[in-house]
Amino acid sequence: MKILLGISGGIAAYKACELVRQLTTRGHAVRVVATQHALEFVSALTLQTLSGERVRSDLFSLTEESEISHIDLADWADVALIAPATANTIARLASGIADDLLTTVCLATRAPLVVAPAMNVNMYRHPATQENLDRLAKRGVRIVGPDAGELACGWQGEGRLVDPVAIVAAAERAAGRQRLRGEVVLVDAGPTAEPVDPVRVLTNRSSGRMGFAIAEVAAREGAEVLLVAGPVHLPTPHGVERIDVVTAAEMRDAVLASLPRATLVVLAAAVSDYAVREPAGTKLKREGAEQITLELVRNPDILREVVERRSGQVVVGFAAETDDVLANARAKLGRKGCDLIVANDVSRPEIGFDVDRNEVTIVGPGAGDVLEIPMATKHEVAERILERALEVRRS
Ligand code: PMT
């Protein structure tokens, strides 16, 4: 595999030497593009000796550019990997800035991009950096790490470059064939809204982001994707076929109609468990009634019906819980009969409903079949859910 290794200027740049060695040991061809600042931390000679290739860093070098142009470098790569990626390089990538050789090559390449951040914990946690990482992830860039621990700057926390072994694995995965090619992934997402009268609805706080992330990642991994979306304000991910619905009954009909085409089903929607028995035909008036009673009837259980009607599809459900999360999720898995259930603690405001990050546990039927996914972007969580679903499919 041809790997373009970008190194940006942080203390973790010294670890890039070990990374080059591991990549070449595994038979990969490595061309290093280092920023000027990276070369303050690690010498071009070391990187050149380890990679067996001249190290490039200058967009305007007559010799470098005549040997191999920045566009040739961009076209050459099977995967572009930046390790370490500093906050500054991440910001430039997120903004599409091309003001040095590394960022120019990243803008020009069509190869998948893997970014391994490393920086001070406060820089990492800064909303600007988090927003930039989210923007990159949404664009399909794979973010590896960082790890938490003692940092070179003396602080403790997230910001350590992840182990080179994990970076190599991420680069190899990124350059591999799309893992969901040939699959048809059916996803439901968002809330449902049950009419009370012509202007009011019963709904919930789901934004649709988790389900949309699953749809987007599945499409990026080569699947054909059918997305049944409740009322949300999100753009349709690239390459995804979207069916908009409002009520649980409509969602059920759309999901069941798409089911025969699907090979893998992920039901992330927050479906209203009840609907108003007889929505009023005209707006309910405030005057006159001190108190009103809405009679609710139970909605269909879409997940249960999907499980009952499936013909070989792997089915993944979610469990949004506020207490005894794991126990309740496991019970739900049993009741619904799906292959996996993604337990989501929605009592925590920083994850779950209407935020960009999530932290879940993927529970399977076996006693020890529990996979904890630490806090990450919903796109990263989506990757792990789809990865796990694919394992089940292959088992
Ligand atoms: O949309 P976001 O803002 O990104 O938030 C994401 C999320 C919190 C909504 C998502 O991660 C999540 O947890 N979705 C499931 C929400 C839910 O309704 O869970 P539940 O435990 O009530 O339902 C269990 C499962 O049955 C879910 O797969 C649900 O889609 C399904 N279900 C529920 C009721 C119903 N009538 N039909 C169903 O199919």
Residues whose N, C-alpha, C, O or C-beta is under 5 A from the ligand:
A	BS01	PMT	G190 R205 S206 S207 G208 R209 M210 G211 L267 A268 A269 A270 V271 S272 D273 N299 P300 D301 I302 L303 G317 F318 A319 A320 N344 G352 F353 D354 V355
